[in-house]
C-alpha cells in the first residue's frame, strides 16, 4: 500500500489563494507522475492537474491559468498552488500517484471557497 501525506486546504474567500502539498515515499516519487483530482458534493471525482517526473504538466481547462502544480524532488513532495479561487473550486482534493499504471490516493483535503 502506498501512503500519501496531504496537507493544506481550508476556507478562503473568492479570489484568494491556497496551497496543497502531497508527500510520497522517495522510491515511488522519483519514478511516478503525481497530481490532483477533486470531488465536489454529489459529483464525480475529476482530474485537476498532473506533473510527470520530467516536470511536464497537464491541467484541466477549468483551472488553467489559476492553478500551478510543481514538485520538489528533494522533499518528495508535490504542490498545487491555487490562485484566484472561485466558489466552484469547492471540493475535496485528492492527491494521487500513478505507480506502475495504478493510481494510489491520499486521504483528501477539503477546500471551501466562499463567495
C-alpha positions as CSV (number, residue, x, y, z in Angstrom):
1,X,0.0,0.0,0.0
2,X,1.3,3.4,-1.0
3,X,0.8,6.1,1.6
4,X,0.5,9.7,0.5
5,X,0.6,12.5,3.1
6,X,-1.6,15.5,2.1
7,X,-1.7,18.9,3.8
8,X,-3.2,22.3,3.1
9,X,-6.7,23.2,2.2
10,X,-9.2,25.2,4.2
11,X,-11.6,28.0,3.9
12,X,-10.9,31.0,1.7
13,X,-12.8,33.8,0.1
14,X,-13.3,34.0,-3.6
15,X,-10.2,35.5,-5.2
16,X,-8.0,34.1,-2.5
17,X,-5.2,31.5,-2.7
18,X,-4.3,28.2,-1.1
19,X,-1.5,25.7,-1.5
20,X,-1.9,22.0,-1.2
21,X,1.0,19.6,-0.5
22,X,1.4,15.9,-1.0
23,X,4.4,13.8,0.0
24,X,5.2,10.3,-1.3
25,X,7.8,7.7,-0.4
26,X,11.1,8.6,-2.1
27,X,11.4,5.4,-4.2
28,X,7.9,5.9,-5.6
29,X,8.1,9.7,-6.0
30,X,11.2,9.5,-8.1
31,X,9.6,7.3,-10.8
32,X,6.0,8.3,-10.8
33,X,3.7,11.0,-12.1
34,X,1.7,12.7,-9.4
35,X,-1.2,15.1,-9.3
36,X,-4.6,16.0,-8.0
37,X,-8.2,15.2,-8.6
38,X,-11.2,16.8,-6.8
39,X,-14.7,15.8,-5.9
40,X,-17.5,18.3,-5.3
41,X,-20.6,17.2,-3.2
42,X,-22.8,15.0,-5.3
43,X,-20.4,14.9,-8.2
44,X,-17.8,12.5,-9.6
45,X,-14.1,12.8,-8.9
46,X,-12.5,14.8,-11.7
47,X,-9.0,15.5,-12.9
48,X,-7.3,18.8,-11.9
49,X,-3.6,18.6,-12.6
50,X,-0.7,16.3,-13.1
51,X,3.1,16.6,-13.2
52,X,5.5,14.0,-14.6
53,X,8.9,13.1,-13.4
54,X,10.4,15.4,-16.1
55,X,8.3,18.3,-14.8
56,X,5.8,18.2,-17.7
57,X,2.4,19.4,-16.5
58,X,-1.2,18.9,-17.5
59,X,-4.2,20.9,-16.3
60,X,-8.0,20.7,-16.5
61,X,-9.3,23.5,-18.6
62,X,-11.3,24.9,-15.6
63,X,-8.1,25.6,-13.7
64,X,-5.6,26.6,-16.4
65,X,-4.0,30.0,-15.6
66,X,-5.1,29.9,-12.0
67,X,-3.5,26.7,-10.6
68,X,0.1,25.7,-10.8
69,X,1.5,22.2,-10.0
70,X,5.1,21.7,-9.1
71,X,7.3,19.1,-7.5
72,X,10.2,19.3,-5.1
73,X,12.4,16.3,-5.7
74,X,14.5,16.9,-2.5
75,X,11.3,16.7,-0.4
76,X,9.5,14.1,-2.4
77,X,6.6,16.5,-2.4
78,X,4.1,17.8,-5.0
79,X,2.4,21.2,-4.6
80,X,-0.8,22.6,-6.0
81,X,-0.8,26.4,-5.8
82,X,-4.3,27.6,-6.3
83,X,-4.9,31.3,-7.1
84,X,-7.9,33.3,-7.9
85,X,-10.1,30.7,-6.3
86,X,-13.8,30.6,-7.2
87,X,-16.8,29.1,-5.3
88,X,-16.9,26.3,-8.0
89,X,-13.5,25.2,-6.8
90,X,-15.0,24.0,-3.6
91,X,-14.4,20.3,-3.3
92,X,-12.4,17.6,-1.6
93,X,-9.0,17.5,-3.3
94,X,-7.3,14.1,-3.6
95,X,-3.6,13.7,-4.3
96,X,-2.7,10.7,-6.5
97,X,0.5,8.9,-7.6
98,X,0.5,6.8,-10.7
99,X,2.8,3.9,-9.8
100,X,3.2,1.1,-12.3
101,X,0.0,2.2,-14.1
102,X,-2.1,2.2,-10.9
103,X,-3.4,5.3,-9.1
104,X,-2.9,5.4,-5.3
105,X,-4.8,8.1,-3.4
106,X,-4.3,10.4,-0.5
107,X,-6.9,10.9,2.2
108,X,-8.3,14.0,0.7
109,X,-8.4,17.6,1.9
110,X,-11.3,20.0,1.9
111,X,-11.1,23.3,0.0
112,X,-14.0,25.6,0.6
113,X,-14.3,28.9,-1.3
114,X,-16.9,31.4,-0.1
115,X,-18.5,34.0,-2.3
